[in-house]
């Protein structure tokens, strides 16, 4: 088989921007070569602001490409992001929904422990179940993130199409856990645009066919850039195994 060259394209600006009730954070970088994915060129010297109501705040560059501002941001408001990088001007809007909180969380030993003999180094199999009551008065969109000992374990985006207004078991986690392991389950309430972004991102990552060109995720950015900006509220449960 003959070798072939991988073509290069003009680098694009990439925006990863979020705003929570306590912090706004924006990470700016550029796309990198397919054969050199670990070398990320971050963008310094940008002017980044967040606007809401009649207020405009400026984010500070903490390190190269990382901009943030810690302060209180209220839910149930629309937030506008503006980024100036040289001659490039990028904007986006996102609504911060009210926080939906976990109702409860239960932990139990799995019956699989009595079926098989596992090495002590693995620990025991536990089931972690978290429940939430979905508000009935509005459509709700969620981003779940599960960490095991500060390492991402799983992440998933869903909406309440099938459980609007109901109390449901929204997280079912089963795995090996040992003494002093810690599991953190975050429930982020996001807007519809963020939900659509993550859904289309998942589709693009699972594009079928070796030579298929995946579609770009559905972004809410206006301007010549890739990425997303979303506001969210968050609740969490923490489980420590003893």
Protein Blocks (a to p, Z undefined) as FASTA:
>chain_A
ZZdddddddddddddddddfkbccddddddddfklmmlccddehiacdddehjbccdddd
fbghiacddddddehiacdddddehjaccddddddddddddfbdcddddfklmmpccdfk
lopaddddddddddfkbccdddddddeehiafbdcdddfklmghiacdfbdcdddddehi
acddddddddfklmmmmmmmmmmmmoghjkbccdddddfbecjdeddddddddddddddd
ZZ
